[in-house]
Amino acid sequence: MLKTGDLGAEFSALMLLLPLRSMGPMRVTDLAELKQADPSTISRQVAQLVKAGLARREADPADGRASRLAVTDAGLAACERLGTARVALLERALSDWPADRVDTFAQLFHEFNTSVEALLRTDLGAPPRENA
C-alpha cells in the first residue's frame, strides 16, 4: 500500500479516481465493468469517494434519470499524491538497479501496458466512451 496519508477513503476506492481522471465522468455501472468488479462493490467504494469529497455525482447528459461520477479538485489532488507516492516507492525499489536496466525495464513495461490497454479496448469489447 502506498503511504499517502489519510485521503478519506480506502485504497481500493482511491484507485477508482485514476480511470475517472483519465477517461472522464462515467456511470458507476460503466466503472464496475471497466474494473471488472461487482457493481455493489464499486457502488460502496464510490460512496466513500463522494463522502470524502474526492468525487461528485452529476447528471448524465445522455439520460437525465442517471448520474455519472466525476473527479473533484480534491480528487485530482489525491491523484497527484498517489502518483507522487507511487514514484517514490518505485524509486526506492529500483535504487540499486543499474541505469541501463531501469531504462530497459521502463521501455518493456510501457510496451506491456500498451498491449494490455489495446487488448482491453478490442478483445473485451470495451465500448468507446464519450467524455464530457
C-alpha positions as a Markdown table, in Angstrom:
| # | Residue | x | y | z |
|---|---|---|---|---|
| 1 | Met | 0.0 | 0.0 | 0.0 |
| 2 | Leu | 1.3 | 3.4 | -0.9 |
| 3 | Lys | 1.9 | 5.8 | 2.0 |
| 4 | Thr | -0.3 | 8.8 | 1.1 |
| 5 | Gly | -1.7 | 9.8 | 4.4 |
| 6 | Asp | -5.4 | 9.8 | 5.1 |
| 7 | Leu | -7.3 | 10.7 | 2.0 |
| 8 | Gly | -10.7 | 9.8 | 3.4 |
| 9 | Ala | -11.3 | 6.5 | 1.5 |
| 10 | Glu | -9.9 | 3.0 | 1.3 |
| 11 | Phe | -7.1 | 2.4 | -1.1 |
| 12 | Ser | -9.3 | 0.3 | -3.4 |
| 13 | Ala | -11.7 | 3.2 | -3.6 |
| 14 | Leu | -8.9 | 5.7 | -4.3 |
| 15 | Met | -7.8 | 3.5 | -7.3 |
| 16 | Leu | -11.2 | 4.4 | -8.9 |
| 17 | Leu | -10.1 | 8.0 | -9.2 |
| 18 | Leu | -7.4 | 7.2 | -11.8 |
| 19 | Pro | -9.7 | 5.9 | -14.6 |
| 20 | Leu | -12.2 | 8.7 | -13.8 |
| 21 | Arg | -9.4 | 11.2 | -14.2 |
| 22 | Ser | -8.1 | 9.8 | -17.4 |
| 23 | Met | -11.4 | 8.8 | -19.1 |
| 24 | Gly | -13.7 | 11.4 | -17.7 |
| 25 | Pro | -17.0 | 11.1 | -15.9 |
| 26 | Met | -18.8 | 7.8 | -16.1 |
| 27 | Arg | -21.7 | 5.9 | -14.6 |
| 28 | Val | -21.0 | 3.5 | -11.7 |
| 29 | Thr | -22.1 | 0.6 | -13.9 |
| 30 | Asp | -19.5 | 1.5 | -16.5 |
| 31 | Leu | -16.8 | 1.9 | -13.9 |
| 32 | Ala | -17.7 | -1.5 | -12.5 |
| 33 | Glu | -17.5 | -3.0 | -16.0 |
| 34 | Leu | -14.1 | -1.3 | -16.6 |
| 35 | Lys | -12.7 | -2.6 | -13.3 |
| 36 | Gln | -14.3 | -6.0 | -13.9 |
| 37 | Ala | -15.8 | -5.8 | -10.4 |
| 38 | Asp | -19.3 | -6.3 | -8.9 |
| 39 | Pro | -21.3 | -3.1 | -9.2 |
| 40 | Ser | -22.3 | -3.3 | -5.5 |
| 41 | Thr | -18.6 | -3.2 | -4.5 |
| 42 | Ile | -17.9 | -0.3 | -6.8 |
| 43 | Ser | -21.0 | 1.5 | -5.5 |
| 44 | Arg | -19.7 | 1.1 | -1.9 |
| 45 | Gln | -16.3 | 2.5 | -2.9 |
| 46 | Val | -17.9 | 5.3 | -4.9 |
| 47 | Ala | -19.9 | 6.3 | -1.8 |
| 48 | Gln | -16.5 | 6.7 | 0.1 |
| 49 | Leu | -15.1 | 8.9 | -2.6 |
| 50 | Val | -18.2 | 11.1 | -2.6 |
| 51 | Lys | -18.3 | 11.3 | 1.2 |
| 52 | Ala | -14.6 | 12.3 | 1.2 |
| 53 | Gly | -15.2 | 15.0 | -1.4 |
| 54 | Leu | -12.9 | 13.3 | -3.9 |
| 55 | Ala | -15.7 | 12.7 | -6.4 |
| 56 | Arg | -19.1 | 14.1 | -7.1 |
| 57 | Arg | -22.3 | 12.8 | -8.8 |
| 58 | Glu | -23.5 | 14.8 | -11.8 |
| 59 | Ala | -26.4 | 14.4 | -14.2 |
| 60 | Asp | -25.7 | 12.2 | -17.2 |
| 61 | Pro | -26.3 | 14.3 | -20.2 |
| 62 | Ala | -27.3 | 11.2 | -22.2 |
| 63 | Asp | -30.0 | 10.2 | -19.7 |
| 64 | Gly | -31.3 | 12.7 | -17.1 |
| 65 | Arg | -32.5 | 9.9 | -14.9 |
| 66 | Ala | -29.0 | 8.6 | -14.4 |
| 67 | Ser | -25.9 | 10.1 | -12.8 |
| 68 | Arg | -22.2 | 9.9 | -13.5 |
| 69 | Leu | -19.3 | 10.1 | -11.2 |
| 70 | Ala | -16.7 | 12.8 | -11.8 |
| 71 | Val | -13.4 | 13.7 | -10.0 |
| 72 | Thr | -13.4 | 16.9 | -7.9 |
| 73 | Asp | -10.4 | 19.2 | -7.5 |
| 74 | Ala | -9.7 | 17.4 | -4.2 |
| 75 | Gly | -9.8 | 14.1 | -6.1 |
| 76 | Leu | -7.3 | 15.5 | -8.6 |
| 77 | Ala | -5.1 | 16.5 | -5.7 |
| 78 | Ala | -5.4 | 13.0 | -4.3 |
| 79 | Cys | -4.4 | 11.5 | -7.7 |
| 80 | Glu | -1.3 | 13.7 | -7.5 |
| 81 | Arg | -0.5 | 12.4 | -4.0 |
| 82 | Leu | -1.0 | 8.8 | -5.2 |
| 83 | Gly | 1.3 | 9.4 | -8.2 |
| 84 | Thr | 4.0 | 11.0 | -6.0 |
| 85 | Ala | 3.8 | 8.1 | -3.5 |
| 86 | Arg | 4.0 | 5.6 | -6.4 |
| 87 | Val | 7.0 | 7.3 | -7.9 |
| 88 | Ala | 8.8 | 7.4 | -4.5 |
| 89 | Leu | 8.0 | 3.7 | -4.0 |
| 90 | Leu | 9.4 | 2.7 | -7.4 |
| 91 | Glu | 12.5 | 4.9 | -6.9 |
| 92 | Arg | 13.2 | 3.0 | -3.7 |
| 93 | Ala | 12.6 | -0.4 | -5.3 |
| 94 | Leu | 14.9 | 0.4 | -8.3 |
| 95 | Ser | 17.5 | 2.3 | -6.4 |
| 96 | Asp | 20.1 | -0.5 | -6.6 |
| 97 | Trp | 19.5 | -1.2 | -10.3 |
| 98 | Pro | 22.0 | 0.0 | -12.9 |
| 99 | Ala | 20.6 | 2.8 | -15.0 |
| 100 | Asp | 20.6 | 0.8 | -18.2 |
| 101 | Arg | 18.4 | -1.9 | -16.6 |
| 102 | Val | 16.0 | 0.7 | -15.3 |
| 103 | Asp | 15.7 | 2.1 | -18.9 |
| 104 | Thr | 15.1 | -1.3 | -20.4 |
| 105 | Phe | 12.6 | -2.2 | -17.7 |
| 106 | Ala | 10.7 | 1.1 | -18.3 |
| 107 | Gln | 10.6 | 0.5 | -22.1 |
| 108 | Leu | 9.3 | -3.0 | -21.7 |
| 109 | Phe | 6.8 | -2.0 | -19.1 |
| 110 | His | 5.5 | 0.7 | -21.4 |
| 111 | Glu | 5.1 | -1.8 | -24.2 |
| 112 | Phe | 3.3 | -4.2 | -21.8 |
| 113 | Asn | 0.9 | -1.5 | -20.7 |
| 114 | Thr | 0.2 | -0.5 | -24.3 |
| 115 | Ser | -0.5 | -4.1 | -25.2 |
| 116 | Val | -2.9 | -4.7 | -22.2 |
| 117 | Glu | -4.8 | -1.5 | -22.9 |
| 118 | Ala | -5.2 | -2.4 | -26.6 |
| 119 | Leu | -6.4 | -5.8 | -25.6 |
| 120 | Leu | -8.9 | -4.4 | -23.1 |
| 121 | Arg | -10.3 | -2.0 | -25.7 |
| 122 | Thr | -10.6 | -4.6 | -28.5 |
| 123 | Asp | -10.9 | -8.1 | -27.4 |
| 124 | Leu | -13.0 | -7.4 | -24.3 |
| 125 | Gly | -15.3 | -5.2 | -26.3 |
| 126 | Ala | -15.0 | -2.1 | -24.1 |
| 127 | Pro | -17.2 | 0.4 | -25.9 |
| 128 | Pro | -15.7 | 3.8 | -26.8 |
| 129 | Arg | -16.7 | 6.4 | -24.2 |
| 130 | Glu | -17.6 | 10.0 | -24.9 |
| 131 | Asn | -16.0 | 12.3 | -22.3 |
| 132 | Ala | -17.8 | 15.4 | -21.3 |
